[in-house]
């Protein structure tokens, strides 16, 4: 496949190709995934696959973006502007922690880092397709909670960023430095609970 960035062509079998590619990337990783296996899983010819995605990196990023959007939409659905602050923050924290500790989330992150010099747009596209959507919804929720007098925040964007970072405490650096690749429910619950309690200790009205 060509290394240069190509435009993504959408057509009748686009979603079919993405579904097959997701299965192979999830099972074999980026490096281990072959074009033959992806085409076979998608039920299309290699020629059809190449017509949509001339470069495997961009196929992976399209799969990653679709997955990020799916995860983001799932997280956004849990953020009910009218819901209790503690409950909504807890649900949002679980969504964030579960995604970045998932095998797929880790693979996407590592690819973005590995290819950042050659393809700086990959990281931006990954961020805008997932984390940015969740942050926007979180900001909207915080604004609603403030209007009800439940939170007192001077810089809402900073507060939303702080909450996201609290959800990465301990687990994210251990993942980045390959100290651990998976975490059990107790480990994740410790971070979720700590993130919510710390955030409310600072911003609860």
Buried (B, 14 or more C-beta within 10 A) or exposed (E): BEEEBEEBEEEEBBEBBBBBBBBBBBEEBBEEBEBEBBBBBBEBEEEBBBBBBBBBBBBBBBBBBBBBBEBBEEBBEBBEBEBEBBEBBBBBBBBBBBBBBBEBBBBBBBBBEBBEEEBEEBBEBBBEBBBBBBBBBBBBBBEBBBEEEBBEBEEBEEBBBBBBEBBBBEBBEBBEEEEEEEBEEEBBBBBBEBBBBBBBEBBEE
